């Protein structure tokens, strides 16, 4: 039986949808995005500058739904997650990937629309945090809102756990070589926070803070306070 999932349609939401369309275990049955109309969704999903053209089925708009291969997906355009009628599409799980609703209180708004569980694709200040291969066995069915931490933490924590379990860790420093992010500038411009953040992304390696090392302590408590690190955003060329 396929898991019925609802997503937003930013970068992470589109990648979840791609994985569902090719994986055979998850079915995306609903999308909510207040900023993109249906025809634009077809275009954005089919042509991806990073991951290439989608070649695993037809992508089209039909009858007010987004059709991707065998998936027929209902589309909503709500700004308030409490107004999304997930139950109308049969959604069981919502992937909360907007980076806006990252607390239990805010993410729980999805439950009002009929979703049974919410997975936050970012660190959360107060929700339980789980990572496969690290602490997933501590998950309990009663939990309705959980976090999957960050992309960097998912890279760091499994390795840190193996080292900790086999050798022990006194302290550690990690460096993240990070791809260009959506908040960086194409050319030099003003930055409201750090001056270096305003430098052109294509011409510079820009140091940035990261909370990934700290978050590792949430999924591996024995490493709490033992790790720190920096990120370096670069153009990957």
Residue pairs with C-beta under 8 A, 6 or more apart in sequence:
2 24
2 25
2 26
2 27
3 25
3 26
3 27
3 92
3 93
4 27
4 29
4 89
4 90
4 91
4 92
4 93
5 16
5 20
5 26
5 27
5 28
5 29
5 91
5 92
5 93
5 94
5 95
6 28
6 29
6 30
6 31
6 32
6 84
6 86
6 89
6 91
6 93
6 94
6 95
6 110
6 115
7 13
7 16
7 17
7 28
7 30
7 31
7 32
7 94
7 95
7 97
8 31
8 32
8 33
8 95
8 96
8 97
8 98
9 17
9 31
9 32
9 33
9 36
9 41
9 44
9 45
10 33
10 97
10 98
11 182
12 95
12 97
12 121
13 31
13 33
13 95
13 97
14 44
14 45
14 48
15 51
16 26
16 28
16 95
16 97
17 28
17 31
17 45
17 68
17 71
17 73
18 45
18 51
18 54
19 26
20 26
20 27
20 28
20 71
21 28
21 54
21 56
21 57
21 68
21 69
21 71
22 56
27 71
28 68
28 71
28 73
29 71
29 72
29 73
29 74
29 89
29 90
29 91
30 73
30 74
30 75
30 76
30 84
30 86
30 88
30 89
30 91
31 41
31 66
31 73
31 74
31 75
31 76
32 75
32 76
32 77
32 78
32 81
32 84
33 41
33 75
33 76
33 77
34 77
34 78
34 79
36 44
37 77
38 61
38 64
38 65
38 66
38 75
39 61
41 61
41 66
41 75
42 59
42 60
42 61
42 66
45 54
45 59
45 66
45 68
46 53
46 54
46 59
47 53
47 54
48 54
54 68
56 69
57 68
57 69
57 70
58 67
58 68
58 69
59 66
59 67
59 68
59 69
60 66
60 67
61 67
64 75
65 72
65 73
65 74
65 75
66 72
66 73
66 75
67 73
73 89
74 88
74 89
76 84
76 85
78 84
80 109
81 96
81 101
81 106
81 107
81 109
81 110
81 112
81 113
82 109
82 110
82 112
82 113
83 113
84 110
84 113
85 113
85 114
86 94
86 110
86 113
86 114
86 115
87 113
87 114
87 115
88 114
91 114
91 115
92 115
92 116
92 117
93 115
93 116
93 117
93 118
93 119
94 110
94 115
94 117
94 118
94 119
95 119
95 121
96 102
96 107
96 110
96 118
96 119
96 120
96 121
97 120
97 121
97 122
99 122
100 106
101 107
101 109
101 110
101 120
102 120
102 122
102 123
102 124
102 125
102 127
102 147
103 124
103 125
103 126
103 127
104 124
104 126
104 127
104 145
107 118
107 120
107 124
107 127
107 145
108 118
108 144
108 145
110 118
111 118
111 144
111 145
116 144
117 143
117 144
117 145
117 146
118 144
118 145
118 146
119 146
119 147
119 148
120 127
120 145
120 146
120 147
120 148
121 148
122 147
122 148
122 149
122 150
123 129
123 147
123 149
123 150
123 153
123 211
123 215
123 218
124 145
124 147
127 145
127 146
127 147
128 138
128 139
128 143
128 145
128 146
128 147
129 135
129 146
129 147
129 148
129 149
129 215
129 218
129 219
130 136
130 138
130 139
130 146
130 147
130 148
130 219
131 148
131 149
131 153
131 154
131 157
131 158
131 219
133 158
133 161
134 157
134 158
134 161
134 219
134 220
135 219
135 220
139 146
148 154
149 157
149 215
149 218
149 219
150 211
150 212
150 215
152 176
152 178
152 210
152 212
152 231
153 212
153 215
153 216
153 219
155 176
156 174
156 212
156 213
156 216
156 227
156 229
157 216
157 219
157 220
160 169
160 172
160 216
160 220
160 223
160 227
161 220
163 169
164 220
164 222
164 223
169 223
169 226
169 227
170 226
171 226
171 227
172 213
172 226
172 227
172 228
173 227
173 228
173 229
174 212
174 213
174 227
174 228
174 229
175 229
175 230
175 231
175 232
176 210
176 212
176 229
176 230
176 231
176 232
177 232
177 234
178 208
178 231
178 232
178 233
178 234
179 233
179 234
179 236
180 201
180 202
180 233
180 234
180 235
180 236
181 233
183 197
184 197
184 201
184 206
184 233
185 191
185 198
185 199
185 200
185 201
186 200
186 201
186 202
187 200
188 198
188 199
188 200
189 198
190 198
191 197
191 198
196 204
196 206
196 207
197 206
197 208
199 206
201 233
201 235
202 235
202 237
203 235
204 234
205 232
205 233
205 234
206 232
206 233
206 234
207 230
207 231
207 232
207 233
208 230
208 231
208 232
208 233
209 230
209 231
210 229
210 230
210 231
212 229
212 231
213 227
213 228
213 229
214 227
214 228
216 223
216 227
217 223
217 224
217 225
217 226
217 227
218 224
